[in-house]
Amino acid sequence: MAKEIIKRLPRTPHKGYVEADCWYTSKEMMNTVIEAGFIYLEAIKTNRIIFPKGNRPKGVQIKEFVKSLALKDLDLVTLRIPNISPIPMKKN
């Protein structure tokens, strides 16, 4: 259901973001958001294994990967949107 809603969202003239909690964190959801033209802000547990370039084929835990990042590697986003509340999503 969430993927269908994202696919129907209008594109924005500026950067558009989709924010999600760890319930919706998956490769499939991330690809849906990217294909729709948005940037995906997601919550994810720090013990999860990710596979960024340079850390394959074994992958690396997020809590270890973030130690290699510098401020220039990040796109800092502050969410201060008045009168906006999350759309409740039904769990399947």
Number of C-alpha atoms within 10 A of each C-alpha: 9 14 15 9 8 18 14 9 11 10 12 10 6 7 9 15 16 13 14 15 10 10 10 18 16 12 8 10 16 19 14 18 20 14 12 17 18 20 15 18 15 15 13 15 11 13 11 11 15 15 14 12 8 8 12 10 9 9 15 18 16 17 13 12 16 11 8 8 10 8 7 7 8 8 6 7 8 5 7 7 7 6 5 7 7 7 7 7 9 7 8 4
